Amino acid sequence: MLAVTTVPDIKSVGIVGGSLGGLFQAVALAELGLDVTVWERSAGRPDDRGAGIVLQPSVAWFLSMFCGVDPDRISVPVTHRQFFGRDGRSHHTLMGQRMISWGAIYASLRDRLDPARYHDGHQVTALAPRPDGVDVQVGDAVRPVDLAIIADGSASRHRRLVAPGGAPHYAGYVAYRGVIDEAELPEELSEVFRDRFSFYDGDRTQFLCYFIPGDFGTTTPGKRRMNWVWYVRADGADLDRITTDRDGTAHGLSLPPGLIAPQVHTELLDRAGALLPDLLRELVEHTREPFAQAILDGRVSRMRSGRTLLTGDAAFVVRPHTAASAEKAAADAITLFTALQQVPSLDGALRAWEKDRLAEGTALYRHGIGLGHRLGLGGSEPARAAAAGS
């Protein structure tokens, strides 16, 4: 059980954004007995067919301690890493990890939070700081809270209130992604990837894949999903073309599943045939609805202004090679939960929290850029990118 003590100078918390970053904070702060309200501008629960995630320690601990969920029951184990050459041959190294889906984490957090605290389809239009809190405007209503947490992701609309100039920039490449029901894969193809975290590092490209839970977090073999990610260089014009859907609507930095333009899909299949080992090419060909996201670099020099905080990807946007975006968001929440209990004043607790999370975020930001460069995928040099984000 978590030991909870009285929190100083604070009773109410407003959280802008109800994805993972906001939910980690909401669940942890509700555990402290605070009056927590989450506003999420999207309506309804998101589709569970999203991307896979490497299950990292802070996320596993959070699910266990705050949500009462055994992370091993909603994640898929791998025993080895598998490395492919261009000729399709592979070699293995022993390395145990667990893989989870974004949807399984989201469902665990959302199910833990009192539904009355979560308001989807409600867009926060303004935040007005006060000496003793923040006024949150949602539509025509204004809700005063003692603490506001901005958790509206990499494209945050409110980041500038805390960190002007902290918006992320495009790193010069995209991640194509695909999710395939295991039952739709030929048995002989599934067998190649079972218990494996598989990689192919080509010329200025990388492909990786692993199994993740299926519907409702099931990890039963045959009912799971194959998750793959393929990093491909793309200039600004290519990015615009990739993220413009089949109806000609531009989506900016990402393209949701089911909307890929026929020409872009054909180019993806042609590229897979030309560049990938045959087994990985088959995964791309078996994917009905590939989707894509731009890879971004984002760093802030502040995560706090008075009683307004930045968390998750609204603060630092780190490259997915780090496998740390969800981990970072969970650690943001765990650290705030701890600081509010251990530091006698609210101001002191928030200062301590910000110092810790800035250091961790900066380290992950630089690490991600370094990994991208080692893969030949480009983007800003670490020193230049850090300067640009400060």
Beta strands, then each sheet from edge to edge (+ up, - down):
strand 1: 12-16
strand 2: 35-40
strand 3: 52-54
strand 4: 76-84
strand 5: 90-101
strand 6: 118-120
strand 7: 124-130
strand 8: 133-138
strand 9: 141-145
strand 10: 147-150
strand 11: 169-181
strand 12: 196-202
strand 13: 205-212
strand 14: 225-233
strand 15: 254-255
strand 16: 291-297
strand 17: 304-305
strand 18: 308-310
sheet 1: 6+ 2+ 1+ 10+ 18+ 17-
sheet 2: 3+ 5- 4+ 12+ 13- 14+ 11- 16+ 15-
sheet 3: 7+ 8- 9+
end
